[in-house]
Amino acid sequence: MPQPAAVVPRHRLPLVIGTFAVGYTGTYYALSRSWYTGPRERFHWFNDLPEWKQLDKAGHFWGAFHESRGAVDLLRWAGLPERKALWYGGFVGFLLQSPIEYFDGLDPAYGASATDLAANFLGSAGLIGQQLAWGEVRVMPKVSFRLTPYAAYRPNVLGKSFGERLLKDYNGQTYWLCTDVGAFLPESSRWPRWLQPALGYGAQQMVYNDPNTNRAAGLDNYRQYYLSVDIDLRRIPTRSKALRTVFYVASIFHLPAPALELNRKRGLVLHGLYY
């Protein structure tokens, strides 16, 4: 006999919406008071696509994807019907990240980036597309980070503290696409759903965003491609709600693992443990 659906407490939806509204407003108020404090000029656009080997675009995609993923799952938890949760929450990542372009567009040192907006949109659309096609996420974008010596050359740009370097030093960021192979195999397959192949992308020697300025400084920036594996923590069975929450949040990161790297300077490089 089918069990009746669990009753969702009525306070959940107002709680989710209120938390989002307060967080959204507070974040951009803080940015306007702390980050964007310099001179302003008329709103303008700037094409930054050739810069940083497009690692910043990968970051926009990754951020928008996971912000949308979190929003959809929170709206499901709040009791919203599946389709409404998907469409209302699916573009939250795009809505969260895109106003940054408005502030950048008023900054004489930057400018609004159409390709940043495109990356934000694709991140949210990637989440929505997978949910529509499969009802779950099967290809997960993830990130890993390591400290590099390049931040010391331009700490004001690449970061001084660990937190700043985490956000600003693109040399230390690697972005991954991890695929749930088991989801595409027959149910009889013994492939462990927690084990996933991963393709990674990074770059090195990027102290200046302009390649010509880099070369003038004696640097030769180059791309890196990786083949590795990842562990999907969400597939590890546990009865602990707290542990499930930790696994859910940690699933945005690629865990250290052996990796094969390809780049134009060193060819193939085997890493016993890449992070």
C-alpha positions in Angstrom: 0.0 0.0 0.0 1.5 3.4 -1.0 2.6 5.6 1.8 1.0 9.1 2.0 3.3 12.0 1.0 5.0 13.7 3.8 3.5 17.0 4.8 5.9 19.9 4.3 5.9 22.5 7.1 4.3 25.7 5.9 7.1 27.9 7.2 9.8 26.4 4.9 8.9 28.4 1.7 8.8 31.8 3.4 12.0 30.9 5.2 13.8 30.1 1.9 12.5 33.1 0.1 13.3 35.4 3.0 16.8 34.1 3.4 17.4 34.5 -0.3 16.1 38.1 -0.3 18.1 39.1 2.7 21.3 37.4 1.5 20.9 38.9 -2.0 20.3 42.4 -0.8 23.1 42.2 1.9 25.7 40.8 -0.5 25.3 43.6 -3.1 25.0 46.3 -0.4 28.3 45.0 1.1 29.9 44.9 -2.4 28.9 48.5 -3.1 30.4 49.6 0.2 33.6 47.6 0.3 34.6 46.3 -3.1 33.3 49.0 -5.5 34.5 52.1 -3.6 36.6 53.8 -6.3 35.7 56.3 -8.9 32.7 55.8 -11.2 32.1 56.6 -14.8 29.4 56.1 -17.4 28.3 52.5 -17.8 30.3 50.8 -20.5 31.2 47.3 -21.8 34.5 45.6 -22.1 35.5 42.5 -24.0 37.6 40.4 -21.5 37.2 37.1 -23.3 40.9 36.9 -24.3 42.1 37.3 -20.7 43.1 34.7 -18.1 42.8 31.8 -20.6 39.0 31.9 -19.9 39.5 30.5 -16.4 37.3 33.4 -15.1 34.5 32.2 -17.5 34.8 28.7 -16.1 34.4 30.2 -12.6 31.3 32.0 -13.6 29.8 28.8 -15.1 30.7 26.8 -12.0 29.3 29.4 -9.6 26.0 29.9 -11.5 25.5 26.1 -11.8 25.8 25.4 -8.1 23.9 28.4 -7.0 21.0 27.3 -9.2 21.4 23.7 -8.0 21.2 24.8 -4.4 18.2 27.0 -5.1 16.3 24.2 -6.9 16.9 21.7 -4.1 15.9 24.3 -1.4 12.7 25.0 -3.2 12.0 21.2 -3.4 12.7 21.0 0.3 10.3 23.9 0.9 7.5 21.9 -0.8 7.3 23.6 -4.2 6.1 21.4 -7.0 8.9 19.9 -9.1 8.5 22.1 -12.2 8.1 25.3 -10.3 11.1 24.5 -8.1 13.1 23.9 -11.3 12.1 27.0 -13.2 12.0 29.4 -10.2 15.3 28.2 -8.8 17.0 27.2 -12.0 18.0 30.8 -12.9 19.0 31.9 -9.4 22.7 31.5 -10.3 22.3 33.8 -13.2 20.3 36.3 -11.1 22.8 36.2 -8.3 26.0 36.7 -10.3 24.9 39.0 -13.2 24.4 42.3 -11.2 28.2 42.2 -10.7 28.4 43.3 -14.3 26.5 46.4 -13.5 29.1 47.4 -10.9 31.9 46.5 -13.3 30.3 48.6 -16.0 30.6 51.7 -13.8 34.2 51.0 -12.9 36.8 52.8 -15.2 39.3 50.0 -14.6 36.9 47.3 -15.7 33.6 47.3 -17.7 30.6 45.0 -18.0 31.4 41.7 -19.7 28.9 40.1 -22.1 30.9 36.9 -22.0 30.6 36.8 -18.1 26.8 37.1 -18.5 26.9 34.3 -21.1 28.9 32.1 -18.7 26.4 32.8 -15.9 23.5 31.9 -18.2 25.1 28.7 -19.4 25.8 27.6 -15.8 22.2 28.0 -14.9 21.0 26.5 -18.2 23.3 23.5 -17.7 21.6 22.7 -14.4 18.1 23.1 -15.9 18.9 21.1 -19.0 20.2 18.1 -17.0 17.1 18.2 -14.7 14.8 18.3 -17.7 16.6 15.5 -19.5 17.4 13.1 -16.6 15.7 14.5 -13.5 19.1 14.6 -11.8 22.7 16.0 -12.2 24.9 13.5 -14.1 27.6 15.9 -15.2 28.9 17.9 -12.3 31.2 20.9 -12.6 33.7 21.1 -9.8 36.8 23.0 -8.8 40.1 22.4 -7.0 42.6 24.9 -5.8 46.2 25.1 -4.8 48.5 27.9 -3.8 50.9 29.1 -6.5 54.0 31.5 -6.4 52.4 33.9 -8.9 50.2 35.7 -6.4 53.4 37.2 -4.8 54.1 39.1 -8.1 50.8 41.0 -8.1 49.2 40.5 -4.7 46.8 43.4 -5.3 45.4 41.6 -8.3 46.0 37.9 -7.5 45.3 38.2 -3.8 47.2 38.6 -0.5 45.4 36.4 2.0 44.4 32.8 1.4 40.8 33.8 0.8 41.7 36.4 -1.8 44.0 34.0 -3.6 41.3 31.4 -3.6 39.1 33.8 -5.6 41.6 35.8 -7.7 44.6 33.6 -8.5 43.5 31.7 -11.6 46.8 29.9 -11.7 45.7 27.9 -8.7 42.2 27.0 -10.0 41.4 23.9 -11.9 37.8 23.4 -13.2 36.4 19.9 -13.7 33.5 18.1 -15.4 32.8 14.9 -13.5 30.5 12.4 -15.1 28.2 9.9 -13.3 28.9 7.0 -15.7 26.8 4.6 -13.7 23.7 6.6 -14.5 24.1 5.9 -18.2 24.7 2.1 -17.7 22.0 -0.6 -17.3 20.8 -1.2 -13.7 22.5 -4.6 -13.7 25.9 -2.8 -14.1 28.3 -3.0 -11.1 30.0 0.3 -11.8 30.1 2.2 -8.5 28.1 5.4 -8.8 30.5 7.2 -6.4 33.4 6.7 -8.8 33.4 9.2 -11.7 35.9 10.1 -14.5 36.8 13.7 -14.5 38.1 16.1 -17.2 39.9 19.2 -15.9 41.1 22.5 -17.3 43.6 25.0 -15.9 46.4 27.4 -16.8 49.8 28.7 -15.5 52.0 31.7 -15.5 49.2 34.2 -15.7 50.4 37.2 -13.7 49.0 39.8 -16.1 45.6 39.4 -17.8 47.1 40.5 -21.2 49.3 37.8 -22.9 51.6 40.4 -24.4 52.3 42.0 -21.0 53.0 38.5 -19.6 55.6 37.9 -22.3 57.2 41.2 -21.7 57.6 40.2 -18.1 59.3 36.9 -19.1 56.3 34.7 -18.6 54.8 32.2 -21.0 51.2 31.5 -20.0 49.9 28.1 -21.1 46.8 25.9 -20.8 46.6 22.6 -18.9 44.3 19.7 -19.6 43.7 16.9 -17.1 42.2 13.4 -17.0 41.4 12.1 -13.5 38.8 10.5 -11.3 36.5 11.9 -8.6 34.5 10.6 -5.7 30.9 11.7 -5.6 30.3 12.1 -1.9 26.6 12.3 -2.4 26.6 8.6 -3.3 28.1 7.5 0.0 25.3 6.0 2.1 24.7 7.6 5.5 21.8 8.0 7.9 23.2 11.3 9.3 21.4 14.4 8.0 24.4 16.5 9.0 26.8 14.3 7.1 24.6 14.3 4.1 24.6 18.2 4.2 28.4 18.2 4.4 28.6 15.8 1.5 26.2 17.9 -0.5 28.2 21.1 0.0 31.6 19.4 -0.5 30.3 18.0 -3.8 31.2 21.3 -5.5 34.9 20.4 -5.1 37.1 17.9 -6.9 38.9 15.7 -4.4 42.6 15.0 -4.6 43.3 12.1 -6.9 45.8 10.7 -9.4 45.7 12.7 -12.7 47.3 12.8 -16.2 48.1 16.3 -17.4 48.7 17.5 -21.0 50.3 20.9 -21.8 52.3 22.3 -24.6 55.4 23.0 -22.5 56.0 19.6 -20.8 53.8 17.2 -22.8 52.3 14.5 -20.7 52.8 14.7 -16.9 51.6 12.1 -14.4 50.5 13.4 -11.0 50.4 10.8 -8.2 48.0 13.0 -6.3 46.6 16.2 -7.9 44.7 18.8 -6.0 
